[in-house]
């Protein structure tokens, strides 16, 4: 017996790389993130000295402030080590 119905192709599952939650104050964005963080499994069993998980949760603005602070520290280290030499060594 031949099946004349067209075969439906299964859609490939596309997993999002990230999620951006936005909305007015008081709509539950922080509550949602707190619940997600509390239930998100970690891929490591590493803990701090006091036994807490090394999992971290940052507010977006705090995260970016930390990123900018680290970039500034790295620039200061590079300046101290190499001075204001903007020449690029292309001999290698």
C-alpha angles and dihedrals in degrees: 000000000000123000108221094182114112113251115245114225116229111243113241111247109247114202113204117239093217147345130235114200117196138163144114124308114284099025097116104261095133093041090053092049092047090053092047092049093048091053101036111112119228123227092218135057091211115133137181123252091270092054098256121138117259089229110125133203120197134184107235094247093048090048093052091046089054091048092051091047091052092047089052091050091051091049090051091050091049091048091050092048101040105018119215093321108143094174115118119221105229096169094098 
